[in-house]
Amino acid sequence: MSGPSTRRSLWAGSVSLALLASACSADSAPTVSVSVDDQQMDVEATQYCLDGEGRRYSVTPQVLQVDPDMTILIEVPDDVAESGWSFQVFDQGLTDDDLIGEVDVGREATYELSTSDAVPAAYYIVVVQDSGEGCEGLSGAWPIGFLRGSS
């Protein structure tokens, strides 16, 4: 399955994202819900446009341990769905060099994919709200990590 190297890489990616998302305000952004089998978590935003003001939050991405070929269900709040959203898939890091692909979801409130859709065993999905006219193009972003074992 995974060794200490994979866990260190996931941790390093988490730390990198936390450093990128500096704390700015105590006001909170909505959460995105992610479910895999009997695991469910509410994912906090690293950035969000709140009341016309761009905000960044200090968040360490959560990581779900999953098996191959399980269904991932992503549910976004109505206001995120109404503005449109996508999700980006990253290799173990969260830099532009680690971007594997992007799926435009549109205005649906839910989206299903498989834990085996991404090739690497350790990857991140970042839900990204389409940016509006306010907040100088800053959009909402919610990261979640996946560590796929073998079944």
C-alpha positions in Angstrom: 0.0 0.0 0.0 1.6 3.3 1.0 4.7 3.9 2.9 6.2 6.6 5.0 7.3 8.4 1.9 3.8 8.8 0.6 2.5 10.0 4.0 5.4 12.5 4.2 4.5 13.8 0.7 0.8 14.2 1.6 1.8 16.0 4.8 4.2 18.2 2.9 1.4 19.1 0.4 -0.9 19.8 3.3 1.6 22.1 4.9 2.2 23.9 1.5 -1.5 24.6 1.2 -1.8 25.8 4.7 1.0 28.2 4.1 -0.6 29.4 0.9 -3.8 30.1 2.7 -2.9 32.6 5.4 -5.5 33.5 8.0 -7.4 36.6 7.2 -10.7 36.6 9.1 -12.8 34.8 11.6 -15.8 35.0 9.4 -16.5 31.6 7.8 -17.1 30.4 4.3 -19.6 27.6 3.5 -18.3 24.0 3.6 -18.4 21.4 0.9 -19.4 17.9 1.8 -17.4 14.9 0.6 -18.6 11.3 1.1 -16.9 8.0 0.3 -18.7 4.9 1.5 -19.5 5.4 5.2 -16.9 8.3 5.5 -18.3 11.8 5.3 -16.6 15.1 6.0 -17.3 18.8 5.7 -14.4 20.5 3.9 -13.4 24.0 4.9 -12.5 26.6 2.3 -8.9 27.9 1.9 -10.3 31.1 0.3 -13.7 32.5 -0.4 -15.4 35.8 -1.5 -17.6 36.8 1.5 -19.8 39.8 1.2 -17.7 41.3 -1.6 -14.4 40.8 0.2 -11.9 38.2 -0.7 -10.9 36.1 2.4 -8.2 33.5 2.9 -8.3 30.9 5.7 -5.7 28.8 7.3 -6.8 25.3 6.6 -4.9 22.0 6.6 -6.6 19.7 4.0 -8.1 16.5 5.4 -7.2 13.2 3.9 -9.5 10.2 3.4 -8.1 6.7 3.2 -10.1 4.9 0.4 -10.1 1.7 -1.5 -10.1 1.5 -5.3 -13.3 1.8 -7.3 -15.3 3.5 -4.5 -17.7 6.3 -5.3 -16.8 9.8 -4.2 -19.8 12.2 -3.8 -19.1 15.9 -3.7 -21.9 18.2 -2.6 -21.6 22.0 -2.8 -23.9 24.6 -1.2 -26.6 26.1 -3.4 -24.8 29.5 -3.8 -21.7 27.7 -5.1 -23.7 25.6 -7.5 -25.6 28.6 -8.8 -22.3 30.4 -9.6 -20.8 27.3 -11.2 -17.9 25.2 -10.1 -15.3 22.7 -11.1 -12.8 20.5 -9.4 -9.1 20.2 -10.0 -7.1 17.0 -9.5 -3.6 17.3 -8.2 -0.8 14.8 -7.7 0.6 14.7 -4.2 1.5 18.5 -4.2 -0.8 21.4 -4.8 1.2 23.4 -7.3 0.5 24.1 -10.9 3.1 21.5 -11.8 1.1 18.9 -9.9 -2.2 19.6 -11.7 -3.4 16.4 -13.4 -6.7 17.6 -14.7 -9.9 19.7 -14.2 -13.6 18.8 -14.5 -16.1 21.5 -15.2 -19.3 20.6 -13.2 -21.4 23.6 -14.1 -24.4 24.4 -11.9 -25.2 21.0 -10.4 -25.1 20.7 -6.6 -23.6 17.2 -6.6 -21.0 15.3 -8.6 -19.9 11.6 -8.4 -16.6 10.2 -9.4 -14.6 7.1 -8.6 -11.6 6.8 -6.2 -9.8 5.1 -9.2 -10.4 8.0 -11.6 -7.0 9.6 -10.7 -3.9 7.5 -11.5 -1.7 8.2 -8.5 -2.6 6.5 -5.2 -2.3 9.8 -3.3 -4.0 12.8 -4.8 -5.9 16.0 -4.0 -9.2 17.2 -5.3 -9.8 20.9 -5.0 -13.4 22.1 -5.5 -13.2 25.6 -7.1 -16.1 28.0 -7.3 -16.3 30.0 -10.5 -15.2 33.5 -9.7 -17.7 36.4 -9.9 -17.2 40.0 -10.6 -16.5 40.9 -6.9 -13.4 40.1 -4.9 -11.1 40.8 -7.9 -11.7 37.3 -9.4 -11.0 35.4 -6.1 -13.1 32.3 -6.0 -13.9 29.7 -3.3 -11.6 26.8 -3.0 -12.0 23.6 -0.9 -9.2 20.9 -0.9 -9.5 17.3 0.2 -6.8 14.6 0.0 -7.3 10.9 -0.9 -5.0 8.1 -0.2 -6.0 5.0 -2.1 -4.9 1.6 -0.8 -5.2 -1.7 -2.6 -8.2 -4.0 -2.1 
